[in-house]
């Protein structure tokens, strides 16, 4: 077995400190002048810098890079399309919300992208769960989780149908299309990635997607989630691959890695943490609620107080929405943590670290060789 390792494209900006933003957290928390650290620690998401991150990920052997979606990010479709000519083999895992674009148009965009890129597109379907963000993009105020996932179910039905040479007719509660199709079926079909921890999310993933994603919870919680999804996929007559989204802080020694985590924690402004947690508390996302429960929304003096499982640190989630945990330790310890998740059935790891260029090197030069020695990486 060989794991697939992906990196992350920081389209909200990057820095040496914990950078805010992400799901439902306004840009500016934990970054930029007057925020955490100094202005020199913040790197805006210019196309030149993002190209540097992408080229670094490709050079170091990552399969692809996840590009997030939301108000505080640069648009994932446009940004990654601009980076195609900056790279040769790197795949782009483009996140987008079904409610923001028609499924037939998304099918057409993906088809064009595959031809232009030579088959380097992966799609991350983000149903969404932040009321203010959803309304910003046009969802009604009473549009809840059940409606969002029902729409995603219909969206993916039409999307896949439009990739069928015969096209598809579909009439549902959210979409009504006749002869939805694309000029040329994408080759290969983009793999669909999807994450969701709520009851309505599971059947949608089981029915439609290729890779089910989870955020970095302790292994016991991840195991329960994977068992849940395996059961639903079996009922649907399908099987799934599984992926996990984590940050990493890896160094030559345990002490060095935790010193970095301690510095990042010490640089957090409690006011920033409070603002971020206030924003995140409004989330309807069950996954985001599970992330918040790992740290309690409180700043601690000692980084180890946020170690929720050996080598798993919840400090990132104090100011960042979405993925809020990091693997922290020596290269051997981080590799051991990855092996622990792999033993549960995790096939793909979507990783990141601050700053994204430097941490990619720490991981590739330190952890990847250990994973190869263990037979987990080709």
Secondary structure, 3 states (H helix, E strand, C coil): CCCEEEEEECCCCEECCCCCECCCCCCCCCCCCCCCCCHHHEECCCHHHHHHHHHHHHHHCCCEEEECCCCCCCCHHHHHHHHHHHCCCCEEEEEECHHHCCHHHHHHHHHHHHHHHCCCEEEEECCCCEHHHHHHCCCCCCCCHHHHHHHHHHHHHHHHHHCCCCCEEEECCCCEEEEECCCCCCCCCCCEEEECCCHHHHHHHHHHCCEEEEECCCHHHHHHHHHHHHHHHHHCCCCCEEEEEEEEEEECCHHHHHHHHHHHHHCCCHHHHHHHHHHHHCECCHHHHHHHHHHCCCCCCCHHHHEEECCEECHHHHCECCCCCEEEEEHHHHHHHHHHHHHHCCCEEEEECCCHHHHHHHHHHHHHHHHHHCCCCC
